[in-house]
Amino acid sequence: MRKLLFVLLLLVVCVVALGVYLDWFHFSFRDKDTGKVDIGVTVDKDKMKQDAEKAKDKVKGLGSHTKTTTENAKTSEPPPEK
């Protein structure tokens, strides 16, 4: 059970770190005069959607590149034997 919780915590930390790196999340801190601190989190859903579409396009591009490379390999002649 501890291993599962550790894996889930690690997954959450990785997603948050990736989100901060890709500007999906922004954190803000503000100290009030009352001795309290306001912590704000802003989530940029549009940026997340754009990045998801870019990732899908890259994966599709890799798939078509692999397909054409495979087709070219099938149609080309084998190297001469020595």
C-alpha positions in Angstrom: 0.0 0.0 0.0 2.9 2.4 0.8 4.4 1.7 -2.6 1.2 2.6 -4.4 0.9 5.9 -2.4 4.5 6.7 -3.2 4.0 6.1 -6.9 0.8 8.2 -6.9 2.6 11.0 -5.0 5.6 10.8 -7.4 3.2 11.0 -10.4 1.5 14.1 -9.0 4.8 15.8 -8.4 5.9 15.0 -12.0 2.7 16.4 -13.4 2.9 19.6 -11.4 6.6 20.0 -12.3 5.8 19.5 -16.0 2.9 21.9 -15.7 5.0 24.6 -14.2 7.7 24.1 -16.8 5.2 24.3 -19.7 3.4 27.3 -18.1 0.2 25.3 -17.4 0.2 26.4 -13.8 1.2 29.6 -12.1 1.5 30.1 -8.4 1.2 33.4 -6.6 1.9 34.3 -3.0 0.8 37.4 -1.3 1.5 38.4 2.3 -1.3 40.3 4.0 -0.9 42.8 6.8 -2.9 40.5 9.1 0.0 38.0 9.2 -1.7 35.6 6.7 -0.4 34.5 3.3 -2.7 34.1 0.3 -1.6 31.4 -2.1 -3.1 31.4 -5.6 -3.0 28.8 -8.4 -3.9 29.7 -11.9 -4.4 27.0 -14.5 -4.1 27.8 -18.2 -6.5 25.3 -19.8 -6.1 26.8 -23.3 -2.3 26.3 -23.1 -2.8 22.7 -22.0 -5.1 22.0 -24.9 -2.7 23.6 -27.4 0.2 21.5 -26.0 -2.0 18.3 -26.2 -2.8 19.0 -29.9 0.9 19.6 -30.6 1.8 16.3 -29.0 -0.9 14.5 -31.0 0.4 16.0 -34.2 3.9 15.0 -33.4 2.8 11.4 -32.7 0.9 11.3 -36.0 3.9 12.6 -37.8 6.1 10.0 -36.3 3.6 7.3 -37.3 3.5 8.5 -40.9 7.3 8.8 -41.0 7.7 5.2 -39.7 5.1 4.0 -42.3 7.0 5.6 -45.2 10.3 4.4 -43.9 8.9 0.8 -43.7 7.4 1.0 -47.2 10.7 2.3 -48.6 12.6 -0.5 -46.9 10.2 -3.1 -48.4 10.6 -1.7 -51.9 14.3 -1.2 -51.9 16.7 -3.9 -53.0 18.7 -5.7 -50.3 22.4 -4.9 -50.1 24.7 -7.1 -52.2 26.2 -10.1 -50.5 30.0 -10.3 -50.2 
